[in-house]
Amino acid sequence: MGQLQEDGVSPPHEDTRHSVDMARANLLGFPIALLPVVPLVVLHGLVHGWTAVGQAFNDFWGNFLLFLPAVLVGIVVHEVVHALTWGIFGGHGLQSVRIGFQWKTMTPFAHCMVPITARSYRVGAAMPGLLTGVLPALAGSWAGMPELAGFGWFMTFCAGGDLLVLMLLRGVPADALVEDHPTRAGCRVVQSPDLE
């Protein structure tokens, strides 16, 4: 596969159908993130009343001493979950994954350095949003813990870029081999049964 040019732009011959540059992923991820966040917020309102939704926002976002450490830890855990999932489901272990931060777009990332199946890649893309977002949001709503629900909504929102990547992978066979893109959100197909 061709390497990225120094300016971060993909060469013309590179297949970028299943990836998007990080800045665009951040931009497109915001509206896409509302798809799972809105039902979680509505569910909380239906269970506890609509004033409880405002309370959850206020209890989480309004408490700086809770918000800042929760967000920092949540973002790190989000990337660690990517790494663990790709390492385990990809079958190559943790040495096949690296975690870092792209300063240009202020984006943390986990990068799988070896090709894995599209199925494993999808699991790794989806798992952080589920474990750090959806599950805490549901647990917070069920237990009547507004801070936990607010944290879950925020982390689900942060997984918008991952949801975008899952959308970009529509139509890729589960057993196709994909390679995590080194500088873009998403991957490229390196071997597919459809191409053989």
Backbone hydrogen bonds, N-H to C=O, Kabsch-Sander energy under -0.5 kcal/mol:
donor,donor_aa,acceptor,acceptor_aa,energy
5,Q,9,V,-1.7
8,G,5,Q,-2.1
14,E,11,P,-1.7
16,T,14,E,-0.7
19,S,16,T,-1.4
20,V,185,A,-2.1
22,M,183,T,-0.5
25,A,21,D,-2.5
26,N,22,M,-2.4
27,L,23,A,-2.0
28,L,24,R,-3.3
29,G,25,A,-2.2
30,F,26,N,-0.9
30,F,27,L,-0.5
32,I,28,L,-1.5
33,A,29,G,-2.3
34,L,30,F,-0.7
34,L,31,P,-0.7
35,L,32,I,-1.5
37,V,33,A,-1.7
38,V,34,L,-2.4
40,L,36,P,-1.2
41,V,37,V,-2.4
42,V,38,V,-2.8
43,L,39,P,-2.6
44,H,40,L,-1.9
45,G,41,V,-2.2
46,L,42,V,-2.6
47,V,43,L,-2.2
48,H,44,H,-2.8
49,G,45,G,-2.0
52,A,49,G,-0.9
53,V,49,G,-0.6
54,G,50,W,-1.2
55,Q,51,T,-2.0
56,A,52,A,-2.4
57,F,53,V,-2.3
58,N,54,G,-2.6
59,D,55,Q,-3.5
60,F,56,A,-1.8
61,W,57,F,-2.4
62,G,57,F,-0.7
62,G,58,N,-1.3
63,N,60,F,-0.6
64,F,62,G,-0.9
66,L,63,N,-1.3
67,F,63,N,-3.5
68,L,64,F,-2.0
70,A,66,L,-2.0
71,V,67,F,-2.7
72,L,68,L,-2.5
73,V,69,P,-2.8
74,G,70,A,-2.5
75,I,71,V,-2.6
76,V,72,L,-1.8
77,V,73,V,-2.8
78,H,74,G,-2.4
79,E,75,I,-1.8
80,V,76,V,-2.4
81,V,77,V,-2.7
82,H,78,H,-1.8
83,A,79,E,-2.4
84,L,80,V,-3.2
85,T,81,V,-2.6
86,W,82,H,-2.8
87,G,83,A,-2.7
88,I,84,L,-2.7
89,F,85,T,-2.9
90,G,85,T,-0.5
90,G,86,W,-1.7
91,G,88,I,-0.6
92,H,87,G,-0.6
93,G,87,G,-2.2
96,S,93,G,-1.6
97,V,94,L,-1.7
98,R,111,H,-2.4
100,G,109,F,-2.7
102,Q,107,T,-3.4
103,W,101,F,-0.9
105,T,102,Q,-0.6
106,M,102,Q,-0.7
107,T,102,Q,-2.2
109,F,100,G,-2.7
111,H,98,R,-3.5
113,M,96,S,-3.6
113,M,111,H,-0.6
116,I,178,V,-2.3
118,A,176,A,-2.3
119,R,174,A,-2.4
121,Y,117,T,-2.4
122,R,118,A,-2.7
123,V,119,R,-2.2
124,G,120,S,-2.5
125,A,121,Y,-2.0
126,A,122,R,-2.4
127,M,123,V,-2.4
130,L,126,A,-1.7
131,L,127,M,-3.1
132,T,128,P,-2.8
133,G,128,P,-0.5
133,G,129,G,-0.7
134,V,129,G,-2.6
135,L,130,L,-2.8
137,A,133,G,-2.2
138,L,134,V,-2.7
139,A,135,L,-2.8
140,G,136,P,-2.8
141,S,137,A,-2.1
142,W,138,L,-2.7
143,A,139,A,-2.8
144,G,140,G,-0.7
145,M,140,G,-2.7
149,A,145,M,-2.2
150,G,146,P,-2.7
151,F,147,E,-2.2
152,G,148,L,-2.5
153,W,149,A,-2.4
154,F,150,G,-2.2
155,M,151,F,-2.7
156,T,152,G,-2.2
157,F,153,W,-2.3
158,C,154,F,-2.1
159,A,155,M,-0.8
159,A,156,T,-0.8
160,G,157,F,-1.6
161,G,158,C,-0.6
163,L,159,A,-2.1
164,L,160,G,-2.2
165,V,161,G,-2.1
166,L,162,D,-2.3
167,M,163,L,-2.0
168,L,164,L,-2.1
169,L,165,V,-1.2
170,R,167,M,-1.4
172,V,169,L,-2.1
176,A,173,P,-1.7
177,L,191,Q,-3.5
178,V,116,I,-3.5
178,V,176,A,-0.5
179,E,188,R,-2.8
181,H,186,G,-2.5
185,A,20,V,-2.7
186,G,184,R,-0.6
187,C,18,H,-2.2
188,R,179,E,-2.0
190,V,177,L,-2.6
191,Q,177,L,-1.7
195,L,192,S,-1.7
196,E,192,S,-0.6
196,E,193,P,-0.8
